[in-house]
Amino acid sequence: MLWGGSTVFQVGQMLLGVNPLNSKVAPAGGYRKLVRSPGGDNLQRALALSSDPRAAHWRRQLALLEVGKVEPQGRAHPVRGAIANLDATQWRDAKRNIAWTFNHDRMLYEGRDMHTDAPRGWFGMGGMGDLRPFDSPPLIVIKSFMTQQRLFGIDAESGRAPTLFTVSGAETMTGGVQEAGRQPFVLTNQRLIAFRRQASAQAPLEEAYSVPLPGPFGDLNRVDVARLLDGTLLSFNFGRRMVNGETGSRQQVLFVDAAGHATPVASRLVGHDYPLLFEHKDWWLSPVANAVMTLPERLLDRGLIEDAPGTPVQARPPAVVAAALAAALLSAALAAWRLRRSGGPQQPMRYRLAWTVAALVLGPPCAAALWVLAPRAIPASTAAVEAEGAPIPAAA
């Protein structure tokens, strides 16, 4: 019911040319518009609403700048011992003809000759020959690889893997080094961190400043970065979870001065691309069934990068709660009506009561199942003819 209804709704939107995913022009002010637009356009729209007296000057500069971006390069980390691999677990050293494949038992990369498959040693936290195990299964990113709390470089000449940057506590790496405006950045689930340019790509990163994420990481699409004459503008573009019911997503623009101090200068509410009930369809059709179906995801470790601790859990909008109650009551009423009009012998009261309560608790899926399982009522005239054994006349 859920998947079929969702598919029919979206295909209908596509046929009408109003589906946000494939329409030529995204809805104004919505999340799809925010994602499709270049960073400069996003900053221009937000600054147009800003009350900061410097906004007009910044907008003039933006027209002459190339705006960069920093985005999550991963939404999850590999889980030790998992049956399936989240991403590639092997990389190749063409200079030495070694294929390095991660070994979950030893938490090290195991080397094999690419021509003879002969053992070529182990690759640990410090590189070739280092037997110190990684703290979590690494994830390969651009020109480096990361664990949950460490970022490593790869020195092709020496075979070393210097540690470039580490975080601690509940902070988790979400990608490698990304350059925007000739400045290196690293994004975690709690901060956007800017670094000073280093003379060597294998030197430890030196932090210039960091800005706490002004929203939940899971809702963040990307950060647009514009380096100005007097500082840096950062546009945190949230709304990634809106299609699954997230509310209150915003585009948050901050200005970072030369001393590394961040100040909010603009905030714009991101509009919803889909109707409210479509975004919450997984829940309001049957809150109980939704809780049961998502229980394994909540109990099992899937390696998902979580939001920062203390991120508030958003309540369902009142209209969605009302829709869930209305669907439950309508399902119970429909179940009771169907059982009264069903064919066959009269069912016991406890049987009808059980189905009605189940429909009230489980909602439309239960009512739909009952509609299929309960025998259809047979008209009295048809039943009399069948009892006499006479053939039933065909309908005209």
Secondary structure as a PSIPRED ss2 file (coil, helix, strand):
# PSIPRED VFORMAT (PSIPRED V4.0)

   1 M C   1.000  0.000  0.000
   2 L H   0.000  1.000  0.000
   3 W H   0.000  1.000  0.000
   4 G H   0.000  1.000  0.000
   5 G H   0.000  1.000  0.000
   6 S H   0.000  1.000  0.000
   7 T H   0.000  1.000  0.000
   8 V H   0.000  1.000  0.000
   9 F H   0.000  1.000  0.000
  10 Q H   0.000  1.000  0.000
  11 V H   0.000  1.000  0.000
  12 G H   0.000  1.000  0.000
  13 Q H   0.000  1.000  0.000
  14 M H   0.000  1.000  0.000
  15 L H   0.000  1.000  0.000
  16 L H   0.000  1.000  0.000
  17 G C   1.000  0.000  0.000
  18 V C   1.000  0.000  0.000
  19 N C   1.000  0.000  0.000
  20 P C   1.000  0.000  0.000
  21 L C   1.000  0.000  0.000
  22 N C   1.000  0.000  0.000
  23 S C   1.000  0.000  0.000
  24 K C   1.000  0.000  0.000
  25 V C   1.000  0.000  0.000
  26 A C   1.000  0.000  0.000
  27 P C   1.000  0.000  0.000
  28 A C   1.000  0.000  0.000
  29 G C   1.000  0.000  0.000
  30 G E   0.000  0.000  1.000
  31 Y H   0.000  1.000  0.000
  32 R H   0.000  1.000  0.000
  33 K H   0.000  1.000  0.000
  34 L H   0.000  1.000  0.000
  35 V H   0.000  1.000  0.000
  36 R H   0.000  1.000  0.000
  37 S C   1.000  0.000  0.000
  38 P C   1.000  0.000  0.000
  39 G H   0.000  1.000  0.000
  40 G H   0.000  1.000  0.000
  41 D H   0.000  1.000  0.000
  42 N H   0.000  1.000  0.000
  43 L H   0.000  1.000  0.000
  44 Q H   0.000  1.000  0.000
  45 R H   0.000  1.000  0.000
  46 A H   0.000  1.000  0.000
  47 L H   0.000  1.000  0.000
  48 A H   0.000  1.000  0.000
  49 L C   1.000  0.000  0.000
  50 S C   1.000  0.000  0.000
  51 S C   1.000  0.000  0.000
  52 D C   1.000  0.000  0.000
  53 P C   1.000  0.000  0.000
  54 R C   1.000  0.000  0.000
  55 A H   0.000  1.000  0.000
  56 A H   0.000  1.000  0.000
  57 H H   0.000  1.000  0.000
  58 W H   0.000  1.000  0.000
  59 R H   0.000  1.000  0.000
  60 R H   0.000  1.000  0.000
  61 Q H   0.000  1.000  0.000
  62 L H   0.000  1.000  0.000
  63 A C   1.000  0.000  0.000
  64 L C   1.000  0.000  0.000
  65 L C   1.000  0.000  0.000
  66 E C   1.000  0.000  0.000
  67 V C   1.000  0.000  0.000
  68 G E   0.000  0.000  1.000
  69 K E   0.000  0.000  1.000
  70 V E   0.000  0.000  1.000
  71 E C   1.000  0.000  0.000
  72 P C   1.000  0.000  0.000
  73 Q C   1.000  0.000  0.000
  74 G C   1.000  0.000  0.000
  75 R C   1.000  0.000  0.000
  76 A E   0.000  0.000  1.000
  77 H C   1.000  0.000  0.000
  78 P C   1.000  0.000  0.000
  79 V C   1.000  0.000  0.000
  80 R C   1.000  0.000  0.000
  81 G C   1.000  0.000  0.000
  82 A C   1.000  0.000  0.000
  83 I C   1.000  0.000  0.000
  84 A C   1.000  0.000  0.000
  85 N C   1.000  0.000  0.000
  86 L C   1.000  0.000  0.000
  87 D C   1.000  0.000  0.000
  88 A C   1.000  0.000  0.000
  89 T C   1.000  0.000  0.000
  90 Q E   0.000  0.000  1.000
  91 W E   0.000  0.000  1.000
  92 R E   0.000  0.000  1.000
  93 D E   0.000  0.000  1.000
  94 A C   1.000  0.000  0.000
  95 K C   1.000  0.000  0.000
  96 R C   1.000  0.000  0.000
  97 N C   1.000  0.000  0.000
  98 I E   0.000  0.000  1.000
  99 A E   0.000  0.000  1.000
 100 W E   0.000  0.000  1.000
 101 T E   0.000  0.000  1.000
 102 F E   0.000  0.000  1.000
 103 N E   0.000  0.000  1.000
 104 H C   1.000  0.000  0.000
 105 D C   1.000  0.000  0.000
 106 R C   1.000  0.000  0.000
 107 M C   1.000  0.000  0.000
 108 L E   0.000  0.000  1.000
 109 Y E   0.000  0.000  1.000
 110 E E   0.000  0.000  1.000
 111 G E   0.000  0.000  1.000
 112 R E   0.000  0.000  1.000
 113 D E   0.000  0.000  1.000
 114 M C   1.000  0.000  0.000
 115 H C   1.000  0.000  0.000
 116 T C   1.000  0.000  0.000
 117 D C   1.000  0.000  0.000
 118 A C   1.000  0.000  0.000
 119 P E   0.000  0.000  1.000
 120 R E   0.000  0.000  1.000
 121 G E   0.000  0.000  1.000
 122 W E   0.000  0.000  1.000
 123 F E   0.000  0.000  1.000
 124 G E   0.000  0.000  1.000
 125 M C   1.000  0.000  0.000
 126 G C   1.000  0.000  0.000
 127 G E   0.000  0.000  1.000
 128 M E   0.000  0.000  1.000
 129 G C   1.000  0.000  0.000
 130 D C   1.000  0.000  0.000
 131 L C   1.000  0.000  0.000
 132 R C   1.000  0.000  0.000
 133 P C   1.000  0.000  0.000
 134 F C   1.000  0.000  0.000
 135 D C   1.000  0.000  0.000
 136 S C   1.000  0.000  0.000
 137 P C   1.000  0.000  0.000
 138 P C   1.000  0.000  0.000
 139 L E   0.000  0.000  1.000
 140 I E   0.000  0.000  1.000
 141 V E   0.000  0.000  1.000
 142 I C   1.000  0.000  0.000
 143 K C   1.000  0.000  0.000
 144 S E   0.000  0.000  1.000
 145 F E   0.000  0.000  1.000
 146 M E   0.000  0.000  1.000
 147 T C   1.000  0.000  0.000
 148 Q C   1.000  0.000  0.000
 149 Q C   1.000  0.000  0.000
 150 R E   0.000  0.000  1.000
 151 L E   0.000  0.000  1.000
 152 F E   0.000  0.000  1.000
 153 G E   0.000  0.000  1.000
 154 I C   1.000  0.000  0.000
 155 D C   1.000  0.000  0.000
 156 A C   1.000  0.000  0.000
 157 E C   1.000  0.000  0.000
 158 S C   1.000  0.000  0.000
 159 G C   1.000  0.000  0.000
 160 R E   0.000  0.000  1.000
 161 A C   1.000  0.000  0.000
 162 P C   1.000  0.000  0.000
 163 T E   0.000  0.000  1.000
 164 L E   0.000  0.000  1.000
 165 F E   0.000  0.000  1.000
 166 T E   0.000  0.000  1.000
 167 V C   1.000  0.000  0.000
 168 S C   1.000  0.000  0.000
 169 G C   1.000  0.000  0.000
 170 A C   1.000  0.000  0.000
 171 E C   1.000  0.000  0.000
 172 T C   1.000  0.000  0.000
 173 M E   0.000  0.000  1.000
 174 T C   1.000  0.000  0.000
 175 G C   1.000  0.000  0.000
 176 G C   1.000  0.000  0.000
 177 V C   1.000  0.000  0.000
 178 Q E   0.000  0.000  1.000
 179 E E   0.000  0.000  1.000
 180 A E   0.000  0.000  1.000
 181 G C   1.000  0.000  0.000
 182 R C   1.000  0.000  0.000
 183 Q E   0.000  0.000  1.000
 184 P E   0.000  0.000  1.000
 185 F E   0.000  0.000  1.000
 186 V E   0.000  0.000  1.000
 187 L E   0.000  0.000  1.000
 188 T E   0.000  0.000  1.000
 189 N C   1.000  0.000  0.000
 190 Q C   1.000  0.000  0.000
 191 R E   0.000  0.000  1.000
 192 L E   0.000  0.000  1.000
 193 I E   0.000  0.000  1.000
 194 A E   0.000  0.000  1.000
 195 F E   0.000  0.000  1.000
 196 R C   1.000  0.000  0.000
 197 R C   1.000  0.000  0.000
 198 Q C   1.000  0.000  0.000
 199 A C   1.000  0.000  0.000
 200 S C   1.000  0.000  0.000
 201 A C   1.000  0.000  0.000
 202 Q C   1.000  0.000  0.000
 203 A C   1.000  0.000  0.000
 204 P C   1.000  0.000  0.000
 205 L C   1.000  0.000  0.000
 206 E C   1.000  0.000  0.000
 207 E E   0.000  0.000  1.000
 208 A E   0.000  0.000  1.000
 209 Y E   0.000  0.000  1.000
 210 S E   0.000  0.000  1.000
 211 V E   0.000  0.000  1.000
 212 P E   0.000  0.000  1.000
 213 L C   1.000  0.000  0.000
 214 P C   1.000  0.000  0.000
 215 G C   1.000  0.000  0.000
 216 P C   1.000  0.000  0.000
 217 F H   0.000  1.000  0.000
 218 G H   0.000  1.000  0.000
 219 D H   0.000  1.000  0.000
 220 L E   0.000  0.000  1.000
 221 N E   0.000  0.000  1.000
 222 R E   0.000  0.000  1.000
 223 V E   0.000  0.000  1.000
 224 D E   0.000  0.000  1.000
 225 V E   0.000  0.000  1.000
 226 A E   0.000  0.000  1.000
 227 R E   0.000  0.000  1.000
 228 L C   1.000  0.000  0.000
 229 L C   1.000  0.000  0.000
 230 D C   1.000  0.000  0.000
 231 G E   0.000  0.000  1.000
 232 T E   0.000  0.000  1.000
 233 L E   0.000  0.000  1.000
 234 L E   0.000  0.000  1.000
 235 S E   0.000  0.000  1.000
 236 F E   0.000  0.000  1.000
 237 N E   0.000  0.000  1.000
 238 F E   0.000  0.000  1.000
 239 G C   1.000  0.000  0.000
 240 R C   1.000  0.000  0.000
 241 R C   1.000  0.000  0.000
 242 M H   0.000  1.000  0.000
 243 V H   0.000  1.000  0.000
 244 N H   0.000  1.000  0.000
 245 G C   1.000  0.000  0.000
 246 E C   1.000  0.000  0.000
 247 T C   1.000  0.000  0.000
 248 G C   1.000  0.000  0.000
 249 S C   1.000  0.000  0.000
 250 R E   0.000  0.000  1.000
 251 Q E   0.000  0.000  1.000
 252 Q E   0.000  0.000  1.000
 253 V E   0.000  0.000  1.000
 254 L E   0.000  0.000  1.000
 255 F E   0.000  0.000  1.000
 256 V E   0.000  0.000  1.000
 257 D E   0.000  0.000  1.000
 258 A C   1.000  0.000  0.000
 259 A C   1.000  0.000  0.000
 260 G C   1.000  0.000  0.000
 261 H C   1.000  0.000  0.000
 262 A E   0.000  0.000  1.000
 263 T E   0.000  0.000  1.000
 264 P E   0.000  0.000  1.000
 265 V E   0.000  0.000  1.000
 266 A E   0.000  0.000  1.000
 267 S E   0.000  0.000  1.000
 268 R E   0.000  0.000  1.000
 269 L E   0.000  0.000  1.000
 270 V C   1.000  0.000  0.000
 271 G E   0.000  0.000  1.000
 272 H C   1.000  0.000  0.000
 273 D C   1.000  0.000  0.000
 274 Y C   1.000  0.000  0.000
 275 P C   1.000  0.000  0.000
 276 L H   0.000  1.000  0.000
 277 L H   0.000  1.000  0.000
 278 F H   0.000  1.000  0.000
 279 E H   0.000  1.000  0.000
 280 H C   1.000  0.000  0.000
 281 K H   0.000  1.000  0.000
 282 D H   0.000  1.000  0.000
 283 W H   0.000  1.000  0.000
 284 W H   0.000  1.000  0.000
 285 L C   1.000  0.000  0.000
 286 S C   1.000  0.000  0.000
 287 P H   0.000  1.000  0.000
 288 V H   0.000  1.000  0.000
 289 A H   0.000  1.000  0.000
 290 N H   0.000  1.000  0.000
 291 A H   0.000  1.000  0.000
 292 V H   0.000  1.000  0.000
 293 M H   0.000  1.000  0.000
 294 T C   1.000  0.000  0.000
 295 L H   0.000  1.000  0.000
 296 P H   0.000  1.000  0.000
 297 E H   0.000  1.000  0.000
 298 R H   0.000  1.000  0.000
 299 L H   0.000  1.000  0.000
 300 L C   1.000  0.000  0.000
 301 D C   1.000  0.000  0.000
 302 R C   1.000  0.000  0.000
 303 G C   1.000  0.000  0.000
 304 L E   0.000  0.000  1.000
 305 I C   1.000  0.000  0.000
 306 E C   1.000  0.000  0.000
 307 D C   1.000  0.000  0.000
 308 A C   1.000  0.000  0.000
 309 P C   1.000  0.000  0.000
 310 G C   1.000  0.000  0.000
 311 T C   1.000  0.000  0.000
 312 P C   1.000  0.000  0.000
 313 V C   1.000  0.000  0.000
 314 Q C   1.000  0.000  0.000
 315 A C   1.000  0.000  0.000
 316 R C   1.000  0.000  0.000
 317 P C   1.000  0.000  0.000
 318 P H   0.000  1.000  0.000
 319 A H   0.000  1.000  0.000
 320 V H   0.000  1.000  0.000
 321 V H   0.000  1.000  0.000
 322 A H   0.000  1.000  0.000
 323 A H   0.000  1.000  0.000
 324 A H   0.000  1.000  0.000
 325 L H   0.000  1.000  0.000
 326 A H   0.000  1.000  0.000
 327 A H   0.000  1.000  0.000
 328 A H   0.000  1.000  0.000
 329 L H   0.000  1.000  0.000
 330 L H   0.000  1.000  0.000
 331 S H   0.000  1.000  0.000
 332 A H   0.000  1.000  0.000
 333 A H   0.000  1.000  0.000
 334 L H   0.000  1.000  0.000
 335 A H   0.000  1.000  0.000
 336 A H   0.000  1.000  0.000
 337 W H   0.000  1.000  0.000
 338 R H   0.000  1.000  0.000
 339 L H   0.000  1.000  0.000
 340 R H   0.000  1.000  0.000
 341 R H   0.000  1.000  0.000
 342 S C   1.000  0.000  0.000
 343 G C   1.000  0.000  0.000
 344 G C   1.000  0.000  0.000
 345 P C   1.000  0.000  0.000
 346 Q C   1.000  0.000  0.000
 347 Q C   1.000  0.000  0.000
 348 P C   1.000  0.000  0.000
 349 M H   0.000  1.000  0.000
 350 R H   0.000  1.000  0.000
 351 Y H   0.000  1.000  0.000
 352 R H   0.000  1.000  0.000
 353 L H   0.000  1.000  0.000
 354 A H   0.000  1.000  0.000
 355 W H   0.000  1.000  0.000
 356 T H   0.000  1.000  0.000
 357 V H   0.000  1.000  0.000
 358 A H   0.000  1.000  0.000
 359 A H   0.000  1.000  0.000
 360 L H   0.000  1.000  0.000
 361 V H   0.000  1.000  0.000
 362 L H   0.000  1.000  0.000
 363 G C   1.000  0.000  0.000
 364 P H   0.000  1.000  0.000
 365 P H   0.000  1.000  0.000
 366 C H   0.000  1.000  0.000
 367 A H   0.000  1.000  0.000
 368 A H   0.000  1.000  0.000
 369 A H   0.000  1.000  0.000
 370 L H   0.000  1.000  0.000
 371 W H   0.000  1.000  0.000
 372 V H   0.000  1.000  0.000
 373 L H   0.000  1.000  0.000
 374 A C   1.000  0.000  0.000
 375 P C   1.000  0.000  0.000
 376 R C   1.000  0.000  0.000
 377 A C   1.000  0.000  0.000
 378 I C   1.000  0.000  0.000
 379 P C   1.000  0.000  0.000
 380 A H   0.000  1.000  0.000
 381 S H   0.000  1.000  0.000
 382 T H   0.000  1.000  0.000
 383 A H   0.000  1.000  0.000
 384 A H   0.000  1.000  0.000
 385 V H   0.000  1.000  0.000
 386 E H   0.000  1.000  0.000
 387 A H   0.000  1.000  0.000
 388 E H   0.000  1.000  0.000
 389 G C   1.000  0.000  0.000
 390 A C   1.000  0.000  0.000
 391 P C   1.000  0.000  0.000
 392 I C   1.000  0.000  0.000
 393 P C   1.000  0.000  0.000
 394 A C   1.000  0.000  0.000
 395 A C   1.000  0.000  0.000
 396 A C   1.000  0.000  0.000
